Amino acid sequence: QLQVVQSGGGSVQPGGSLRLSCEGSGFTLDYYNIGWFRQAPGGGREGVGCIESRGGDTNYVESVKGRFTLSKDNAKNLVYLQMDSLTPEDTGLYYCAVDTYHLPRCALEERYYRNWGQGTQVTVSS
């Protein structure tokens, strides 16, 4: 079974940075598109960004472009979400997930993703 385990997150002041990790367990992450999603308090789940299998092309929601960066460490079977210039609006529970549809280009819609991580809290507050 495809399982992903998340780490990172925490609390930071506005303008700060955090890095989240998503590790594949029992499979090679680089073979799949990996998506990141977040859920703000009282809100629905929103696609934040995704990174494609093999080539590693990325796609981001407009609100995080220029501030969030996805990358891979294939040797460690990890995908990183580097978050800079954080604002209170970035607060939420963040999830990574596996695109089991094998879309040719990764998507920010959760319906294409299965095997969700356990979630990690990001809080941006002064």
C-alpha positions as YAML, in Angstrom:
chain: A
units: angstrom
residues:
- id: 1
  name: GLN
  ca: [0.00, 0.00, 0.00]
- id: 2
  name: LEU
  ca: [1.18, 3.49, -0.80]
- id: 3
  name: GLN
  ca: [1.76, 5.29, 2.47]
- id: 4
  name: VAL
  ca: [3.14, 8.78, 2.99]
- id: 5
  name: VAL
  ca: [4.39, 10.12, 6.30]
- id: 6
  name: GLN
  ca: [4.63, 13.83, 6.94]
- id: 7
  name: SER
  ca: [6.96, 15.82, 9.17]
- id: 8
  name: GLY
  ca: [7.72, 19.44, 9.84]
- id: 9
  name: GLY
  ca: [5.32, 22.27, 10.50]
- id: 10
  name: GLY
  ca: [4.81, 24.23, 13.68]
- id: 11
  name: SER
  ca: [4.28, 27.86, 14.62]
- id: 12
  name: VAL
  ca: [5.98, 30.87, 13.12]
- id: 13
  name: GLN
  ca: [5.55, 34.64, 13.02]
- id: 14
  name: PRO
  ca: [4.37, 36.37, 9.85]
- id: 15
  name: GLY
  ca: [7.20, 36.62, 7.36]
- id: 16
  name: GLY
  ca: [8.81, 33.47, 8.68]
- id: 17
  name: SER
  ca: [9.55, 30.16, 6.99]
- id: 18
  name: LEU
  ca: [8.76, 26.52, 7.54]
- id: 19
  name: ARG
  ca: [9.54, 23.34, 5.67]
- id: 20
  name: LEU
  ca: [7.27, 20.33, 5.43]
- id: 21
  name: SER
  ca: [8.39, 16.86, 4.36]
- id: 22
  name: CYS
  ca: [6.48, 13.99, 2.81]
- id: 23
  name: GLU
  ca: [8.17, 10.59, 2.82]
- id: 24
  name: GLY
  ca: [7.10, 7.61, 0.81]
- id: 25
  name: SER
  ca: [6.86, 4.34, 2.69]
- id: 26
  name: GLY
  ca: [7.04, 1.15, 0.67]
- id: 27
  name: PHE
  ca: [7.09, 2.84, -2.71]
- id: 28
  name: THR
  ca: [9.14, 5.31, -4.73]
- id: 29
  name: LEU
  ca: [7.73, 8.81, -4.50]
- id: 30
  name: ASP
  ca: [9.36, 9.88, -7.76]
- id: 31
  name: TYR
  ca: [7.09, 7.47, -9.67]
- id: 32
  name: TYR
  ca: [4.00, 9.51, -8.73]
- id: 33
  name: ASN
  ca: [2.76, 13.06, -8.83]
- id: 34
  name: ILE
  ca: [2.60, 14.35, -5.25]
- id: 35
  name: GLY
  ca: [0.15, 17.00, -4.17]
- id: 36
  name: TRP
  ca: [0.03, 19.26, -1.13]
- id: 37
  name: PHE
  ca: [-3.23, 20.52, 0.28]
- id: 38
  name: ARG
  ca: [-4.25, 22.61, 3.24]
- id: 39
  name: GLN
  ca: [-7.37, 23.06, 5.28]
- id: 40
  name: ALA
  ca: [-7.88, 26.31, 7.15]
- id: 41
  name: PRO
  ca: [-9.94, 26.32, 10.35]
- id: 42
  name: GLY
  ca: [-13.59, 26.01, 9.39]
- id: 43
  name: GLY
  ca: [-12.77, 25.78, 5.69]
- id: 44
  name: GLY
  ca: [-12.50, 23.19, 2.96]
- id: 45
  name: ARG
  ca: [-9.36, 21.56, 1.66]
- id: 46
  name: GLU
  ca: [-7.43, 23.61, -0.91]
- id: 47
  name: GLY
  ca: [-4.74, 22.48, -3.32]
- id: 48
  name: VAL
  ca: [-1.51, 24.35, -2.59]
- id: 49
  name: GLY
  ca: [0.96, 22.83, -5.00]
- id: 50
  name: CYS
  ca: [2.01, 19.65, -6.73]
- id: 51
  name: ILE
  ca: [5.20, 18.18, -8.13]
- id: 52
  name: GLU
  ca: [5.27, 15.81, -11.05]
- id: 53
  name: SER
  ca: [6.80, 12.41, -11.21]
- id: 54
  name: ARG
  ca: [10.17, 11.97, -12.91]
- id: 55
  name: GLY
  ca: [10.68, 15.46, -14.33]
- id: 56
  name: GLY
  ca: [9.66, 17.31, -11.20]
- id: 57
  name: ASP
  ca: [7.69, 20.12, -12.83]
- id: 58
  name: THR
  ca: [5.59, 22.00, -10.31]
- id: 59
  name: ASN
  ca: [2.27, 23.78, -10.16]
- id: 60
  name: TYR
  ca: [1.07, 26.14, -7.43]
- id: 61
  name: VAL
  ca: [-2.11, 27.88, -6.45]
- id: 62
  name: GLU
  ca: [-1.87, 31.59, -7.23]
- id: 63
  name: SER
  ca: [-1.83, 32.67, -3.57]
- id: 64
  name: VAL
  ca: [1.47, 30.88, -2.83]
- id: 65
  name: LYS
  ca: [3.37, 31.43, -6.07]
- id: 66
  name: GLY
  ca: [6.76, 32.96, -5.39]
- id: 67
  name: ARG
  ca: [6.59, 32.00, -1.71]
- id: 68
  name: PHE
  ca: [6.25, 28.20, -1.67]
- id: 69
  name: THR
  ca: [8.65, 25.82, -3.38]
- id: 70
  name: LEU
  ca: [8.33, 22.08, -3.94]
- id: 71
  name: SER
  ca: [11.38, 19.91, -4.38]
- id: 72
  name: LYS
  ca: [12.43, 16.29, -4.19]
- id: 73
  name: ASP
  ca: [15.26, 14.33, -2.63]
- id: 74
  name: ASN
  ca: [15.00, 11.04, -4.47]
- id: 75
  name: ALA
  ca: [17.83, 9.48, -2.49]
- id: 76
  name: LYS
  ca: [15.77, 9.96, 0.67]
- id: 77
  name: ASN
  ca: [12.42, 9.33, -1.02]
- id: 78
  name: LEU
  ca: [11.20, 12.72, 0.18]
- id: 79
  name: VAL
  ca: [9.24, 15.64, -1.21]
- id: 80
  name: TYR
  ca: [9.72, 19.00, 0.50]
- id: 81
  name: LEU
  ca: [7.37, 21.95, 0.68]
- id: 82
  name: GLN
  ca: [9.42, 25.03, 1.55]
- id: 83
  name: MET
  ca: [7.19, 27.86, 2.70]
- id: 84
  name: ASP
  ca: [8.60, 31.38, 2.91]
- id: 85
  name: SER
  ca: [7.10, 34.79, 3.65]
- id: 86
  name: LEU
  ca: [4.31, 33.11, 5.55]
- id: 87
  name: THR
  ca: [1.15, 35.05, 6.40]
- id: 88
  name: PRO
  ca: [-1.67, 34.28, 8.84]
- id: 89
  name: GLU
  ca: [-3.75, 33.22, 5.85]
- id: 90
  name: ASP
  ca: [-1.37, 30.27, 5.39]
- id: 91
  name: THR
  ca: [-2.47, 28.82, 8.72]
- id: 92
  name: GLY
  ca: [-4.01, 25.40, 8.45]
- id: 93
  name: LEU
  ca: [-3.58, 21.67, 8.46]
- id: 94
  name: TYR
  ca: [-1.33, 20.63, 5.59]
- id: 95
  name: TYR
  ca: [-1.49, 17.26, 3.83]
- id: 96
  name: CYS
  ca: [0.50, 15.53, 1.14]
- id: 97
  name: ALA
  ca: [-1.09, 12.88, -1.04]
- id: 98
  name: VAL
  ca: [-0.35, 10.57, -3.96]
- id: 99
  name: ASP
  ca: [-1.86, 10.96, -7.42]
- id: 100
  name: THR
  ca: [-2.93, 7.40, -8.13]
- id: 101
  name: TYR
  ca: [-4.54, 8.42, -11.45]
- id: 102
  name: HIS
  ca: [-1.07, 9.03, -12.92]
- id: 103
  name: LEU
  ca: [-2.16, 12.23, -14.61]
- id: 104
  name: PRO
  ca: [0.25, 13.46, -17.28]
- id: 105
  name: ARG
  ca: [0.37, 16.82, -15.50]
- id: 106
  name: CYS
  ca: [-0.18, 17.09, -11.77]
- id: 107
  name: ALA
  ca: [-3.42, 18.68, -10.61]
- id: 108
  name: LEU
  ca: [-4.48, 20.68, -7.57]
- id: 109
  name: GLU
  ca: [-7.83, 18.91, -7.23]
- id: 110
  name: GLU
  ca: [-8.05, 16.46, -4.39]
- id: 111
  name: ARG
  ca: [-10.27, 14.03, -6.32]
- id: 112
  name: TYR
  ca: [-7.17, 12.74, -8.11]
- id: 113
  name: TYR
  ca: [-5.34, 11.91, -4.91]
- id: 114
  name: ARG
  ca: [-5.37, 8.97, -2.56]
- id: 115
  name: ASN
  ca: [-3.16, 7.77, 0.25]
- id: 116
  name: TRP
  ca: [-3.14, 10.96, 2.27]
- id: 117
  name: GLY
  ca: [-0.56, 11.79, 4.90]
- id: 118
  name: GLN
  ca: [-1.56, 12.27, 8.50]
- id: 119
  name: GLY
  ca: [-1.56, 16.06, 8.26]
- id: 120
  name: THR
  ca: [0.67, 18.58, 9.94]
- id: 121
  name: GLN
  ca: [-0.32, 21.87, 11.53]
- id: 122
  name: VAL
  ca: [1.08, 25.18, 10.34]
- id: 123
  name: THR
  ca: [0.25, 28.23, 12.44]
- id: 124
  name: VAL
  ca: [1.30, 31.74, 11.43]
- id: 125
  name: SER
  ca: [0.63, 34.28, 14.13]
- id: 126
  name: SER
  ca: [2.26, 37.22, 15.82]
...
